[in-house]
Amino acid sequence: MRKSAAALCGAAVVMAGTFTAVPAEAGAPGTANTVRTAKPAWRSCATEDYPTLQCASLKVPLDHRRPHGQKITLALSRVPHTARTFQGPLLVNPGGPGGSGLTLAGFVASSLPAKVAAQYDVIGFDPRGVGASEPALDCRPGHFDAVRPDSLPTTPAIEKANLDRARDFAAACGKKYGHLLPYIDTPSAVRDMDAIRQALGAKEINYFGYSYGTYLGAVYAKFFPERVRRLVLDSVVDPADVWYEANLNQDVAFDDRHRAFLAWVAEHDATYRLGTDPEKIEATWYAMRAALAKKPAGGTVGASELEDTFIPGGYYNGYWPGLAEAFAAYVNDKDPEPLVEAYEDFGAVDASGDNGYSVYTSVQCRDAAWPRDWKQWRKDNWAVHDKAPFMTWSNAWYNAPCAFWPTGSLRPVNVANGKLPPALLFQATGDAATPYEGAVTAHRLLARSSLVVEEGGGNHGVTLSGNACLDEHLAAYLTDGTVPRGHGEADAVCEALPDPEPAATAAEGASASSHGSALHGLLGFRH
């Protein structure tokens, strides 16, 4: 979706917001927990890229309604402040759900202007169930091993094979983690965040979240509005679409983004020799898919694995050159090796990915009600597939365990909030993973928030990714609370960065924006 700057933004007036704390509503979720939390014991876990990174762990209740009951452990990271001016902790989250935030703390601290980062303790954390937190979930190791059934259920046998996989995954989660699953959800993760706040000895937190992390931050703000000092949400989840409808809306947006990639390939016919007509190139791509469904490339890249390989291009256009090279090599030269390499880079799921998917399903299936009648899924996804075939059925099977999930569901949190200080939202108009309309909705629901739009941009996760205009707004806000105030749908508009130039590999294609490549490596896919 693209909108003109005039429609998005009136004349912007910059203001510095102040805020007087307002008590939480009586009975607000999580406010009853008054157990003292031990301070983290920080130790160095420096890396070559992040030499000041520290790590620690924190025990929190599995069930925050029973603070003296079973405990679990959260893994934390920190880049400590170095300036005399200290603005408190800045918690960061990369999304998912299921994304690890430990390294993100180092990335954010090193990517912000040094004078700004120096004023914060930048705090990363692995949410419950994730990564270095304990216990870490891995419901069914190897669930995504190649070659999987074709995602397109054109026969009863193919549909049954995919349904069996979804049922088996849900059953495995219930068998291994039945006692944990009722507590792997967004509200529980939000209460963990407040336990982190307490352990840090802070009255308020600053928060910076990408993708699903925007919903996590908005729910924290709803539960604990008086404990939010600054709130940055980048690539905003539609809080009114949690979660079944959100995935159907994603399918349409990803199809648009895939077609943008194919149009880019057409513009660079001199390099890729796939033609100058995007529609014909699209037909060629689907012909490649059909061929791989019959004979997987290298014995590993079938139709489903091909989709896994190209979906990341919908998140970040820095991957386009490498994907286009693999596409061209398979079609023009009958060479499957670049396609296999691209799959290994983008589509193959390792143990970390198994963990992330286990938490993803646990949170999404628990957070909100999903249809339990497969007939509803079949009807809805075929309807969307007819107009957006690129990712619809791949996404359906990715979420299908929720049709069979062994726990009951919660109600989505209404994040409407008039008690917050000015918050700052960032959104690209062509973002596929979190379509633009969701940011507009969140902007409306979060009173006093400001929306900065990257017009014409299609990437997911746009700040600290090479766009100086966006980053200037972020730095100003984290420096002193300054937010833009406009009179249109958005409060400020930044022009998108140009699409990449052709290159031989994905790494070379991403090198034009090292920050963009690093960020998207941390954010991952399937938000």
C-alpha positions as CSV (number, residue, x, y, z in Angstrom):
1,M,0.0,0.0,0.0
2,R,1.4,3.4,-1.0
3,K,0.2,6.8,0.0
4,S,1.4,10.2,-0.9
5,A,3.2,12.4,1.6
6,A,0.5,15.0,1.3
7,A,-2.1,12.5,2.4
8,L,0.0,11.1,5.1
9,C,1.3,14.1,6.8
10,G,0.4,17.7,7.3
11,A,2.9,20.3,8.4
12,A,4.8,18.8,11.2
13,V,5.4,20.6,14.5
14,V,8.1,19.2,16.7
15,M,7.3,19.1,20.4
16,A,8.9,17.7,23.5
17,G,6.5,15.7,25.6
18,T,6.3,15.6,29.4
19,F,4.4,13.1,31.5
20,T,2.9,12.8,34.9
21,A,2.6,9.3,36.1
22,V,-1.0,8.0,36.4
23,P,-1.7,5.1,38.7
24,A,-2.7,1.8,37.1
25,E,-6.3,0.8,37.1
26,A,-7.4,-1.1,40.1
27,G,-7.0,-4.8,39.4
28,A,-4.8,-4.3,36.4
29,P,-3.2,-7.5,35.4
30,G,0.0,-8.2,37.2
31,T,-0.2,-5.4,39.7
32,A,-0.6,-7.8,42.7
33,N,2.9,-9.2,42.4
34,T,4.9,-7.5,45.2
35,V,7.6,-10.2,45.6
36,R,11.1,-8.7,45.8
37,T,13.2,-9.6,42.8
38,A,16.9,-10.2,43.2
39,K,19.2,-7.9,41.2
40,P,20.9,-9.5,38.2
41,A,24.6,-10.5,38.6
42,W,26.1,-9.1,35.4
43,R,29.1,-10.8,33.8
44,S,30.9,-10.1,30.6
45,C,29.7,-12.0,27.5
46,A,31.5,-9.7,25.1
47,T,31.7,-10.5,21.4
48,E,33.9,-9.1,18.7
49,D,31.1,-6.9,17.5
50,Y,29.8,-5.9,21.0
51,P,32.8,-5.8,23.4
52,T,30.8,-4.3,26.3
53,L,28.0,-6.7,26.3
54,Q,27.1,-8.3,29.7
55,C,24.8,-11.2,30.5
56,A,22.8,-12.3,33.6
57,S,19.8,-14.4,34.5
58,L,16.7,-13.7,36.5
59,K,14.2,-16.1,38.1
60,V,10.5,-15.3,37.7
61,P,7.3,-17.1,38.6
62,L,6.0,-19.5,36.0
63,D,2.5,-18.3,37.1
64,H,2.7,-14.6,38.2
65,R,-0.6,-15.2,40.1
66,R,1.4,-17.6,42.3
67,P,4.6,-15.6,43.0
68,H,6.0,-18.2,45.5
69,G,5.3,-21.1,43.1
70,Q,7.5,-22.7,40.4
71,K,10.2,-20.5,39.0
72,I,11.6,-20.3,35.5
73,T,14.8,-18.4,34.4
74,L,15.1,-15.5,31.9
75,A,18.3,-14.8,30.1
76,L,19.2,-11.1,30.1
77,S,21.9,-9.0,28.4
78,R,23.0,-5.4,28.9
79,V,25.2,-2.7,27.4
80,P,25.6,-0.4,30.4
81,H,25.4,3.4,30.1
82,T,28.5,5.4,30.2
83,A,27.3,9.0,30.3
84,R,26.6,11.1,33.4
85,T,23.1,11.6,32.2
86,F,21.3,8.3,32.8
87,Q,17.8,7.9,31.4
88,G,17.2,4.4,32.7
89,P,16.9,0.9,31.1
90,L,15.9,0.6,27.5
91,L,14.4,-2.9,26.9
92,V,14.6,-4.1,23.4
93,N,12.8,-7.0,21.6
94,P,13.1,-8.3,18.1
95,G,9.7,-9.8,17.7
96,G,8.6,-13.3,16.7
97,P,7.1,-14.3,19.1
98,G,10.1,-16.5,19.8
99,G,12.9,-14.1,18.9
100,S,16.0,-13.9,21.0
101,G,16.8,-10.4,22.2
102,L,20.2,-10.9,23.7
103,T,22.3,-9.8,20.8
104,L,19.8,-7.1,19.8
105,A,20.9,-5.1,22.9
106,G,24.5,-4.9,21.5
107,F,23.1,-4.0,18.0
108,V,20.9,-1.2,19.3
109,A,23.6,0.2,21.6
110,S,26.1,0.3,18.8
111,S,23.7,1.6,16.1
112,L,22.2,4.5,18.0
113,P,24.3,7.7,18.1
114,A,26.9,7.2,20.7
115,K,25.7,10.2,22.8
116,V,22.2,8.7,22.9
117,A,23.2,5.1,23.6
118,A,25.5,6.2,26.4
119,Q,22.6,7.5,28.4
120,Y,20.8,4.2,28.6
121,D,21.4,0.7,29.9
122,V,20.3,-1.2,26.8
123,I,18.7,-4.4,28.0
124,G,18.1,-7.5,25.9
125,F,16.2,-10.5,27.0
126,D,15.1,-13.9,25.8
127,P,11.4,-14.2,26.7
128,R,10.2,-17.2,28.5
129,G,10.8,-20.4,26.6
130,V,13.2,-18.7,24.2
131,G,16.9,-19.4,23.6
132,A,19.1,-19.2,26.7
133,S,16.1,-18.8,29.0
134,E,15.1,-22.0,30.9
135,P,13.3,-24.1,30.1
136,A,13.6,-23.5,26.4
137,L,10.9,-25.1,24.3
138,D,11.6,-27.5,21.4
139,C,8.4,-29.4,20.8
140,R,9.3,-31.5,17.8
141,P,12.9,-31.2,16.6
142,G,13.3,-31.5,12.8
143,H,9.7,-30.5,12.2
144,F,10.8,-28.5,9.1
145,D,13.3,-31.0,7.8
146,A,13.2,-31.3,4.0
147,V,11.5,-32.5,2.0
148,R,8.0,-31.6,3.4
149,P,4.7,-32.2,1.6
150,D,3.7,-29.5,-0.9
151,S,2.0,-26.7,0.9
152,L,-0.7,-26.5,-1.8
153,P,-3.3,-29.0,-0.7
154,T,-4.5,-29.9,-4.2
155,T,-5.3,-33.5,-3.3
156,P,-6.9,-35.0,-0.2
157,A,-3.6,-36.9,0.4
158,I,-1.5,-33.7,0.4
159,E,-4.0,-32.0,2.7
160,K,-3.9,-35.0,5.1
161,A,-0.1,-35.1,5.2
162,N,0.0,-31.5,6.2
163,L,-2.8,-31.8,8.7
164,D,-1.0,-34.8,10.3
165,R,2.1,-32.7,10.7
166,A,0.2,-29.9,12.3
167,R,-1.6,-32.3,14.7
168,D,1.6,-34.1,15.5
169,F,3.4,-30.8,16.4
170,A,0.6,-29.7,18.7
171,A,0.4,-33.1,20.3
172,A,4.2,-33.1,20.8
173,C,4.1,-29.7,22.5
174,G,1.3,-30.8,24.8
175,K,3.1,-34.0,25.7
176,K,6.5,-32.3,26.5
177,Y,5.3,-29.0,27.9
178,G,1.7,-29.4,29.0
179,H,2.5,-27.8,32.4
180,L,4.2,-24.8,30.7
181,L,1.9,-24.0,27.8
182,P,-0.8,-22.2,29.8
183,Y,1.9,-19.7,30.7
184,I,3.6,-19.2,27.4
185,D,1.7,-16.1,26.2
186,T,2.0,-12.4,25.8
187,P,0.5,-11.4,29.1
188,S,2.9,-13.6,31.0
189,A,5.9,-12.2,29.0
190,V,4.7,-8.7,29.9
191,R,4.7,-9.6,33.6
192,D,8.2,-10.9,33.1
193,M,9.2,-7.6,31.7
194,D,7.9,-5.9,34.8
195,A,9.9,-8.3,36.9
196,I,13.0,-7.3,34.9
197,R,12.1,-3.6,35.7
198,Q,11.9,-4.4,39.4
199,A,15.2,-6.3,39.3
200,L,16.9,-3.4,37.7
201,G,15.6,-1.1,40.4
202,A,13.8,1.2,37.9
203,K,10.5,2.9,38.5
204,E,10.0,3.1,34.8
205,I,11.3,1.5,31.6
206,N,12.0,2.7,28.1
207,Y,11.0,0.2,25.5
208,F,12.0,-0.4,21.8
209,G,10.3,-3.3,20.0
210,Y,10.1,-4.5,16.4
211,S,7.3,-6.5,14.8
212,Y,5.6,-8.7,17.4
213,G,7.6,-6.8,19.9
214,T,5.3,-3.8,19.2
215,Y,2.4,-5.8,20.5
216,L,4.4,-6.9,23.5
217,G,5.2,-3.3,24.2
218,A,1.7,-2.1,23.7
219,V,0.4,-4.8,26.1
220,Y,3.0,-3.9,28.7
221,A,1.9,-0.3,28.4
222,K,-1.7,-1.3,28.9
223,F,-1.0,-3.3,32.0
224,F,1.5,-0.9,33.5
225,P,1.0,2.6,31.9
226,E,2.6,4.4,34.9
227,R,5.8,2.4,34.4
228,V,6.4,3.5,30.8
229,R,8.7,6.4,30.2
230,R,9.3,6.1,26.4
231,L,7.8,3.7,24.0
232,V,9.2,3.0,20.4
233,L,7.3,0.6,18.2
234,D,8.8,-0.3,14.8
235,S,6.8,-2.2,12.1
236,V,3.6,-2.3,14.1
237,V,1.3,-5.3,14.6
238,D,-2.4,-4.5,14.1
239,P,-3.7,-4.9,17.7
240,A,-7.2,-5.5,16.4
241,D,-6.2,-8.5,14.3
242,V,-4.6,-10.9,16.8
243,W,-3.9,-13.5,15.4
244,Y,-5.9,-15.5,12.8
245,E,-7.0,-12.5,10.7
246,A,-3.6,-11.0,10.9
247,N,-2.1,-14.0,9.1
248,L,-4.7,-13.9,6.4
249,N,-4.0,-10.1,5.9
250,Q,-0.2,-10.9,5.8
251,D,-0.8,-13.3,2.9
252,V,-2.1,-10.6,0.6
253,A,0.6,-8.2,1.6
254,F,3.4,-10.8,1.0
255,D,2.0,-11.5,-2.4
256,D,2.3,-7.8,-3.3
257,R,5.8,-7.8,-2.0
258,H,6.8,-10.9,-3.9
259,R,5.5,-9.2,-7.1
260,A,7.6,-6.2,-6.2
261,F,10.6,-8.5,-6.2
262,L,9.7,-9.9,-9.5
263,A,9.2,-6.4,-11.0
264,W,12.7,-5.6,-9.7
265,V,14.0,-8.7,-11.5
266,A,12.4,-7.5,-14.7
267,E,14.1,-4.1,-14.3
268,H,17.5,-6.0,-14.2
269,D,17.0,-8.3,-17.1
270,A,20.6,-7.5,-18.3
271,T,21.8,-9.3,-15.2
272,Y,19.3,-12.1,-14.6
273,R,18.1,-12.8,-18.2
274,L,14.6,-13.7,-17.1
275,G,12.7,-11.1,-19.2
276,T,11.3,-7.7,-18.8
277,D,7.7,-8.5,-18.2
278,P,7.0,-9.0,-14.5
279,E,3.9,-11.1,-15.2
280,K,5.8,-13.5,-17.4
281,I,8.6,-13.7,-14.8
282,E,5.9,-14.5,-12.2
283,A,4.7,-17.4,-14.4
284,T,8.2,-18.6,-14.6
285,W,8.6,-18.6,-10.9
286,Y,5.5,-20.7,-10.4
287,A,6.6,-23.0,-13.1
288,M,9.8,-23.4,-11.1
289,R,7.7,-24.2,-8.1
290,A,5.7,-26.8,-10.0
291,A,8.9,-28.5,-11.2
292,L,10.4,-28.6,-7.7
293,A,7.2,-30.1,-6.4
294,K,8.0,-33.1,-8.7
295,K,11.8,-33.1,-8.4
296,P,13.3,-31.2,-5.4
297,A,16.5,-29.4,-6.2
298,G,19.5,-31.2,-4.7
299,G,17.0,-33.6,-3.1
300,T,16.2,-30.9,-0.5
301,V,14.4,-27.9,-2.1
302,G,10.8,-28.9,-3.0
303,A,7.9,-26.6,-3.4
304,S,7.5,-25.9,0.3
305,E,11.2,-25.3,0.8
306,L,11.2,-22.9,-2.2
307,E,8.5,-20.8,-0.4
308,D,10.6,-20.8,2.8
309,T,13.6,-19.6,0.7
310,F,11.8,-16.7,-0.9
311,I,9.6,-15.5,2.0
312,P,12.6,-13.7,3.6
313,G,12.7,-11.5,0.5
314,G,9.3,-10.2,1.6
315,Y,10.9,-9.0,4.8
316,Y,14.0,-7.3,3.4
317,N,14.9,-6.3,-0.1
318,G,18.6,-6.7,0.7
319,Y,18.1,-10.4,0.0
320,W,16.7,-9.8,-3.5
321,P,20.0,-10.0,-5.4
322,G,20.9,-13.4,-4.0
323,L,17.4,-14.8,-4.5
324,A,17.3,-13.5,-8.1
325,E,20.7,-15.1,-8.8
326,A,19.4,-18.5,-7.5
327,F,16.2,-18.1,-9.5
328,A,18.0,-17.3,-12.7
329,A,20.6,-20.1,-12.3
330,Y,17.9,-22.7,-11.9
331,V,15.8,-21.4,-14.9
332,N,18.5,-20.3,-17.3
333,D,21.4,-22.6,-16.6
334,K,19.5,-25.7,-15.1
335,D,21.9,-25.2,-12.1
336,P,20.2,-26.1,-8.8
337,E,23.2,-25.4,-6.6
338,P,22.6,-21.6,-6.0
339,L,19.0,-22.4,-5.1
340,V,20.1,-25.1,-2.6
341,E,22.6,-22.5,-1.1
342,A,19.8,-19.9,-0.8
343,Y,17.6,-22.4,0.9
344,E,20.4,-23.2,3.4
345,D,20.9,-19.5,4.0
346,F,17.2,-18.5,4.3
347,G,14.9,-21.5,4.5
348,A,16.5,-24.2,6.5
349,V,15.5,-24.4,10.1
350,D,18.2,-25.3,12.7
351,A,17.7,-26.0,16.5
352,S,17.4,-22.3,17.2
353,G,14.6,-22.1,14.6
354,D,12.9,-25.1,16.1
355,N,12.9,-23.3,19.4
356,G,11.6,-20.1,17.9
357,Y,8.8,-21.9,16.2
358,S,7.8,-23.8,19.3
359,V,7.5,-20.5,21.2
360,Y,5.8,-18.8,18.2
361,T,3.0,-21.4,18.1
362,S,2.8,-21.5,21.9
363,V,2.2,-17.7,22.2
364,Q,0.0,-17.3,19.1
365,C,-2.2,-20.3,19.8
366,R,-2.6,-19.2,23.5
367,D,-3.0,-15.5,23.0
368,A,-6.3,-15.6,21.1
369,A,-9.0,-18.0,19.8
370,W,-8.4,-19.8,16.5
371,P,-11.0,-21.8,14.5
372,R,-11.1,-25.4,15.6
373,D,-13.0,-26.5,12.6
374,W,-10.6,-27.2,9.7
375,K,-13.4,-26.5,7.2
376,Q,-13.1,-22.8,8.2
377,W,-9.4,-22.8,7.6
378,R,-9.8,-24.5,4.2
379,K,-12.5,-22.0,3.1
380,D,-10.6,-18.9,4.2
381,N,-7.2,-19.9,2.9
382,W,-8.5,-21.0,-0.5
383,A,-10.3,-17.7,-0.8
384,V,-7.1,-15.8,-0.1
385,H,-5.0,-18.1,-2.2
386,D,-7.1,-17.3,-5.2
387,K,-5.9,-13.7,-5.1
388,A,-2.6,-14.1,-3.3
389,P,-1.0,-17.5,-4.0
390,F,2.6,-16.8,-3.0
391,M,2.5,-17.5,0.7
392,T,-1.1,-18.3,1.7
393,W,-1.0,-22.0,2.2
394,S,2.6,-22.0,3.5
395,N,1.4,-19.5,6.2
396,A,-1.7,-21.6,6.9
397,W,0.3,-24.7,7.6
398,Y,2.8,-22.7,9.7
399,N,-0.1,-21.7,12.0
400,A,-2.2,-24.8,11.6
401,P,-1.1,-26.3,15.0
402,C,-3.3,-23.7,16.6
403,A,-6.4,-25.6,15.2
404,F,-5.3,-28.5,17.5
405,W,-3.6,-26.7,20.4
406,P,-3.8,-28.5,23.7
407,T,-4.6,-25.4,25.8
408,G,-7.5,-23.0,25.9
409,S,-7.1,-19.5,24.6
410,L,-7.0,-16.0,26.1
411,R,-8.8,-13.0,24.8
412,P,-6.7,-10.5,22.9
413,V,-5.7,-7.4,24.9
414,N,-7.4,-4.1,24.0
415,V,-4.3,-1.9,23.9
416,A,-6.3,1.4,23.7
417,N,-4.4,3.7,26.1
418,G,-4.8,7.3,27.1
419,K,-2.4,7.2,30.1
420,L,0.9,7.1,28.2
421,P,3.5,9.7,27.6
422,P,4.0,10.4,23.9
423,A,5.0,7.2,22.1
424,L,6.8,7.0,18.7
425,L,5.7,4.5,16.0
426,F,7.6,3.7,12.7
427,Q,6.1,2.0,9.7
428,A,6.9,1.4,6.0
429,T,3.9,1.7,3.7
430,G,4.7,-1.5,1.9
431,D,5.6,-3.7,4.9
432,A,4.2,-7.2,4.3
433,A,4.7,-8.8,7.7
434,T,2.9,-6.0,9.5
435,P,0.8,-4.2,6.9
436,Y,0.5,-0.4,7.1
437,E,-3.1,-0.3,8.3
438,G,-2.1,-1.9,11.5
439,A,0.2,1.0,12.4
440,V,-2.6,3.4,11.7
441,T,-4.8,1.5,14.0
442,A,-2.2,1.4,16.8
443,H,-1.6,5.1,16.3
444,R,-5.3,5.8,16.8
445,L,-5.5,3.6,19.9
446,L,-2.4,4.9,21.6
447,A,-3.3,8.5,22.5
448,R,-0.5,11.0,22.1
449,S,1.5,8.7,19.9
450,S,3.2,9.9,16.8
451,L,3.6,7.9,13.6
452,V,6.6,8.3,11.3
453,V,6.1,6.7,7.9
454,E,8.7,5.4,5.4
455,E,6.8,6.2,2.2
456,G,7.4,3.6,-0.5
457,G,9.4,1.4,1.7
458,G,8.7,-2.3,1.8
459,N,11.0,-3.6,4.5
460,H,10.0,-4.9,7.9
461,G,12.0,-3.2,10.6
462,V,13.0,0.2,9.3
463,T,14.9,2.1,12.1
464,L,18.6,1.5,12.6
465,S,18.6,0.0,9.1
466,G,20.3,2.8,7.1
467,N,17.6,5.4,6.7
468,A,19.0,8.6,8.3
469,C,15.6,10.4,8.3
470,L,14.0,7.7,10.4
471,D,17.0,7.4,12.7
472,E,17.0,11.1,13.3
473,H,13.4,10.9,14.6
474,L,14.4,8.0,16.8
475,A,17.5,9.7,18.2
476,A,15.6,12.9,19.0
477,Y,12.9,11.0,20.8
478,L,15.4,8.9,22.9
479,T,17.4,12.1,23.6
480,D,14.6,14.2,25.2
481,G,11.2,12.9,24.2
482,T,10.8,15.0,21.1
483,V,8.2,13.7,18.7
484,P,6.9,15.1,15.4
485,R,3.3,16.4,15.4
486,G,1.5,16.6,12.0
487,H,-2.1,17.0,10.9
488,G,-2.4,14.1,8.5
489,E,-2.6,10.3,9.0
490,A,1.1,10.4,9.8
491,D,3.1,12.9,11.8
492,A,6.2,12.7,9.7
493,V,7.2,11.1,6.4
494,C,10.6,9.8,5.3
495,E,11.5,8.7,1.8
496,A,12.4,5.1,1.4
497,L,15.9,4.0,0.5
498,P,16.4,2.8,-3.1
499,D,16.1,-0.9,-3.9
500,P,19.5,-2.7,-4.0
501,E,21.5,-3.1,-7.2
502,P,22.1,-6.6,-8.6
503,A,24.8,-8.7,-7.0
504,A,26.1,-12.2,-7.2
505,T,25.2,-13.2,-3.7
506,A,22.8,-12.3,-0.9
507,A,25.7,-11.1,1.2
508,E,26.9,-8.8,-1.6
509,G,23.4,-7.6,-2.1
510,A,23.0,-6.7,1.6
511,S,26.4,-5.0,1.9
512,A,25.0,-1.7,0.6
513,S,23.4,-1.4,4.1
514,S,25.5,-3.2,6.6
515,H,23.1,-2.0,9.4
516,G,20.1,-3.3,7.4
517,S,21.7,-6.7,6.9
518,A,22.7,-7.0,10.6
519,L,19.3,-5.9,11.8
520,H,17.4,-8.3,9.6
521,G,19.7,-11.1,10.6
522,L,18.6,-10.5,14.2
523,L,14.9,-10.0,13.5
524,G,14.6,-13.2,11.5
525,F,11.5,-14.2,9.6
526,R,7.9,-15.3,10.2
527,H,6.8,-12.5,12.6
